[in-house]
Amino acid sequence: MTETIVRRTAGWLTAIGRSVARIGWPRTDKDRAAVMISSLFLHIHPARVSRHALRPRATLGLGLVSAVLFGVLTVTGLALMLYYVPYPNEAYRSMKDLQFVVTFGVVLRNMHRWSAHAMVAVVFLHLCRVFWTGSYKAPREFNWIVGVSLLLLTLALSFTGYLLPWDQLAYWAITVGSSIAAYTPLVGREVKFLLLGGHVIGPMTLLRFYVFHCVVLPGLVVMLVSLHIWRVRKDGLSGPTVTVAPVEETGGVFPPSTKTYGLMALTRRPSASVAARDPHDEVFAWPHLLYRELLVTLAVVVALHIVSLLFNAPLEEMADPTRTPNPAKAPWYFLGLQELVHYSAFVGGVLVPTAIVAALIALPYLDRNPHGAGVWFASERRLANTIFTAIVAVAIVLTVVGTLFRGANWAWVWPW
């Protein structure tokens, strides 16, 4: 009797599992291909992938790390919303409660804060990797623009979240950041008013930043990330194409065919799919790709836990509009622009950021040379790589100067 109950229960559980996963744990190559095709989440990968795509040097895993960080931000952000009140005094008290009252609240906030900073850095590095490997070339031009948009949205997400703790650091950083936005020609004042919900930072500003940070911007990021991944799935990862030379038919004795074939239609397909690819260059995505992605995901989550346990997110005194710190600095990712604004408001606040974004968007349509795609620092792109690397180096130097070498009244100071 007991044996019958156990057998029937196991059968029901197996049937339930098959109704969800359909294929079950794959044990053959056929199942490994089928499980990738039949799953909504796994279908973002093809059944077989090139060995080149598995090499860490090909992508450095930066796209996956960005997606993992966004997932951590989503989970921790939803948990923080249970304790956070988007009104000035209550917002600061919420931070104090997370620090001293809520169980593991400080770790939760630390993970959210450090994930946000890490995502800004990783998305920027991801964009650099795509440029240095020439992966924006055809047919990936539009996906490059989607990637640039995601970088801007990531900056906006981190910027809007910066104000939510409502401490001195957040208040004056947003004051500086919104002042940079006010330098926009013709509509600068309107942009600042729309951003702040008034002429000064107050309850309406906090509410607007909260809505943008928790609803509007994450929704846009989810849509663009879905489009970004879908385009990667359709276009494939760039890299050296490994093809096999067509085999010249030779005479011989072949077994008689038992099937008949007819040409039903001609369809237009990407040339990459039609080209003869070396079958030895491809492996099944399950387990070769999925296990690597799982390992990277675990490494990112473990690293975030370690950093969050060792280093607390900063929380200064409650925001005080009557007490201005000297110097008041923007968030670190805008300190390069703040350094430029120190020399010229128009150059730092308008000309440079506008020119950089316009150049990034136009890049894949100006560079029509198909050579060098998927190759790090290809010799065919020496000039473009040199210019881009110089711009990145200048941005890093300006950020370091703004972070470490600027003191009261934005005067030069030595950090040692």
Secondary structure as GFF3:
##gff-version 3
##sequence-region A 1 416
A	DSSP	alpha_helix	2	21	.	.	.	ID=ss1
A	DSSP	alpha_helix	29	38	.	.	.	ID=ss2
A	DSSP	three_ten_helix	42	44	.	.	.	ID=ss3
A	DSSP	beta_strand	48	50	.	.	.	ID=ss4
A	DSSP	alpha_helix	51	54	.	.	.	ID=ss5
A	DSSP	alpha_helix	56	59	.	.	.	ID=ss6
A	DSSP	alpha_helix	62	81	.	.	.	ID=ss7
A	DSSP	alpha_helix	88	100	.	.	.	ID=ss8
A	DSSP	alpha_helix	105	132	.	.	.	ID=ss9
A	DSSP	alpha_helix	141	162	.	.	.	ID=ss10
A	DSSP	alpha_helix	168	181	.	.	.	ID=ss11
A	DSSP	alpha_helix	188	196	.	.	.	ID=ss12
A	DSSP	alpha_helix	203	211	.	.	.	ID=ss13
A	DSSP	pi_helix	212	216	.	.	.	ID=ss14
A	DSSP	alpha_helix	217	235	.	.	.	ID=ss15
A	DSSP	alpha_helix	271	274	.	.	.	ID=ss16
A	DSSP	three_ten_helix	279	281	.	.	.	ID=ss17
A	DSSP	beta_strand	282	284	.	.	.	ID=ss18
A	DSSP	alpha_helix	285	310	.	.	.	ID=ss19
A	DSSP	three_ten_helix	332	334	.	.	.	ID=ss20
A	DSSP	alpha_helix	335	343	.	.	.	ID=ss21
A	DSSP	alpha_helix	345	346	.	.	.	ID=ss22
A	DSSP	pi_helix	347	351	.	.	.	ID=ss23
A	DSSP	alpha_helix	352	366	.	.	.	ID=ss24
A	DSSP	three_ten_helix	379	381	.	.	.	ID=ss25
A	DSSP	alpha_helix	382	404	.	.	.	ID=ss26
A	DSSP	three_ten_helix	408	410	.	.	.	ID=ss27
###
